[in-house]
Amino acid sequence: MKPLYLIAGFILCLAPLLAVRATPVDSAQVIRLLVSQSGIPNTVSAVILQARLYDTIGEVVVFTLASLGVRWLLSDTRPERQIEALSDTASVVLCRLGATVAAMVAVELALRGHLTPGGGFAAGVAGGTAFGLVVISGSARLADRFYRKVHADLWEKLAVLAFIALALLSLEDIVPASGGFGTVESGGWIPLLNVLMAIKVTLGSWTMVQLFVRYRGLL
């Protein structure tokens, strides 16, 4: 039976390669269709936040579950009294400079990601990197106090709920009036979805980093 299983698995793996398309796909026509439907020049954002929005909702939910999983994993752990961090001045200055640059890049990618290469996920990664650099440069306790003060975990959950609500409106073709092609306010819900995704990924990354620092003493 094993040879039959191997042959069946081999055929299954080769099936997509052997499949012949009945009609060739015109890539230029697909791009023009995406641009006309979305009203934005960044076709990647058009695919992520319009053509396959169902998948993007799932990705956002999975990232949220990962953040909740880290919190649950460390819930029974006692916080560390001593937190490891960089100590030499040059490294600290470079980390804080990098955090400033990463934060500015995050804002740019979130607000204009539908017009230029970028978007919510990329902005969230840049924002999470900024907080991570701040934490490892010796400001872990200050960042933790600020995290608790602004209730960052609550804002993360609100961003997820707002993202899902706007995504459902978009899937129901309830779209606000948009500006001209190539403007910041073009694309219907896409700019707001980018911003909410950036907030969610940034705060989720910060939450996980902050929890590991608090309960493990290091990243």
C-alpha positions in Angstrom: 0.0 0.0 0.0 2.9 2.4 0.7 3.9 2.5 -3.0 0.4 3.4 -4.0 0.3 6.2 -1.4 3.6 7.5 -2.6 2.4 7.5 -6.2 -0.9 9.2 -5.3 1.0 11.9 -3.3 3.4 12.4 -6.2 0.6 12.9 -8.7 -1.2 15.2 -6.3 1.9 17.4 -6.1 2.4 17.5 -9.8 -1.3 18.1 -10.7 -1.0 21.9 -10.4 2.1 21.9 -12.6 0.4 19.7 -15.2 -2.8 21.7 -15.3 -3.3 23.6 -18.6 -5.0 26.9 -18.6 -8.0 27.1 -20.9 -7.5 30.8 -21.6 -4.4 32.8 -21.0 -4.5 35.6 -18.4 -3.7 39.1 -19.5 -1.7 40.6 -16.5 -2.1 44.1 -17.8 -5.9 43.7 -18.0 -6.0 42.3 -14.4 -4.0 45.3 -13.1 -6.2 47.8 -15.0 -9.3 46.1 -13.5 -7.9 46.3 -10.0 -7.0 49.9 -10.4 -10.4 50.8 -11.8 -12.3 48.9 -9.1 -10.2 50.2 -6.1 -9.4 53.7 -7.3 -5.8 53.5 -5.9 -2.5 53.1 -7.7 -1.2 50.4 -5.2 -2.6 47.2 -6.6 -1.1 45.2 -3.8 -3.3 47.1 -1.3 -6.2 46.7 -3.7 -5.8 42.9 -3.6 -5.2 42.7 0.2 -8.0 45.1 1.2 -10.5 44.5 -1.5 -10.1 41.5 -3.8 -9.2 39.1 -0.9 -10.5 41.0 2.1 -11.8 37.8 3.6 -8.3 36.4 3.8 -7.0 39.7 5.4 -9.7 39.5 8.1 -8.5 36.0 8.9 -4.9 37.2 9.1 -5.8 40.0 11.5 -7.7 37.6 13.7 -4.8 35.1 13.7 -2.4 37.9 14.8 -4.8 38.8 17.5 -5.0 35.2 18.7 -1.2 35.1 18.8 -1.1 38.2 21.0 -3.7 36.6 23.3 -1.8 33.3 23.3 1.4 35.1 24.6 -0.6 36.7 27.3 -2.2 33.4 28.3 1.2 31.6 28.1 2.8 34.0 30.6 -0.2 34.6 32.8 1.1 32.3 35.6 4.7 33.7 35.4 6.1 36.0 38.1 7.5 39.3 36.7 11.2 39.6 36.6 12.8 42.2 38.9 15.8 42.7 36.7 15.5 43.5 33.0 18.4 43.0 30.6 19.1 46.0 28.3 21.8 47.6 26.3 24.2 49.6 28.4 26.8 51.2 26.1 26.0 54.8 25.0 26.6 54.3 21.3 24.2 51.3 21.1 21.5 53.2 23.0 21.7 56.3 20.8 21.6 54.2 17.6 18.6 52.2 18.9 16.6 55.4 19.8 17.6 57.0 16.5 16.4 53.9 14.7 13.2 53.9 16.8 12.5 57.5 15.7 13.0 56.7 12.0 10.9 53.5 12.3 8.1 55.4 13.9 8.1 58.0 11.1 8.2 55.3 8.5 5.2 53.6 10.2 3.1 56.8 10.0 4.0 57.3 6.3 3.2 53.7 5.3 -0.1 53.8 7.2 -1.3 57.0 5.8 0.0 56.7 2.2 0.3 52.9 1.9 -2.5 52.8 -0.7 -0.7 55.2 -2.9 2.9 54.0 -2.7 4.5 50.7 -1.7 3.5 50.0 1.8 0.3 49.4 3.8 -1.0 48.4 7.2 1.1 45.3 7.8 4.3 47.0 6.8 3.4 50.0 8.9 2.7 47.8 11.9 6.0 46.0 11.5 7.8 49.4 11.5 5.8 50.6 14.5 6.5 47.4 16.4 10.2 47.7 15.6 10.2 51.2 17.0 8.8 50.1 20.3 11.1 47.1 20.4 14.2 49.4 19.9 12.9 51.7 22.7 12.5 48.7 25.0 16.0 47.1 24.4 17.7 50.5 24.7 17.0 50.7 28.4 13.5 52.2 28.6 11.6 49.0 29.3 10.1 50.1 32.6 9.2 53.5 31.2 7.5 51.8 28.2 5.7 49.5 30.5 4.3 52.3 32.6 3.2 54.1 29.4 1.7 50.9 28.1 -0.5 50.6 31.2 -1.3 54.3 31.3 -2.7 54.5 27.8 -4.4 51.1 28.0 -2.7 49.9 24.8 -4.2 46.4 25.0 -7.7 47.9 24.9 -6.9 50.1 21.9 -5.5 47.0 20.2 -8.8 45.2 20.6 -10.8 48.2 19.5 -8.7 48.5 16.4 -9.5 44.8 15.6 -13.2 45.3 16.1 -13.2 48.5 14.0 -11.2 46.8 11.2 -13.7 43.9 11.1 -16.7 46.3 11.1 -15.3 48.4 8.2 -14.3 45.2 6.3 -17.9 43.9 6.5 -19.2 47.3 5.2 -16.8 47.0 2.3 -17.8 43.4 1.6 -21.5 44.7 1.5 -20.5 47.4 -1.0 -21.2 50.1 1.5 -18.4 52.4 0.5 -18.0 56.2 1.2 -17.4 58.8 -1.5 -13.7 58.8 -2.5 -11.4 61.6 -3.6 -9.7 61.7 -7.0 -7.3 59.0 -8.2 -3.9 59.2 -6.5 -5.2 61.4 -3.5 -4.9 60.4 0.1 -8.7 60.2 0.5 -9.1 57.9 -2.5 -9.9 54.2 -2.2 -13.1 54.1 -0.1 -12.4 52.3 3.1 -8.9 51.1 2.1 -7.0 54.1 3.7 -8.9 53.6 7.0 -8.4 49.8 6.9 -4.6 50.4 6.4 -4.5 52.7 9.4 -6.5 50.3 11.6 -4.3 47.4 10.6 -1.2 49.4 11.3 -2.5 50.3 14.8 -3.4 46.7 15.5 -0.1 45.2 14.3 1.9 47.9 16.1 0.1 47.5 19.4 0.0 43.7 19.1 3.7 43.6 18.6 4.3 46.0 21.4 2.1 43.9 23.7 4.0 40.7 23.0 7.4 42.4 23.3 6.3 44.1 26.6 5.0 40.8 28.0 8.2 38.9 27.2 10.3 41.7 28.8 8.1 41.9 31.9 8.0 38.2 32.6 11.3 36.9 31.1 13.5 39.9 31.7 14.6 40.1 28.1 13.3 39.8 24.5 
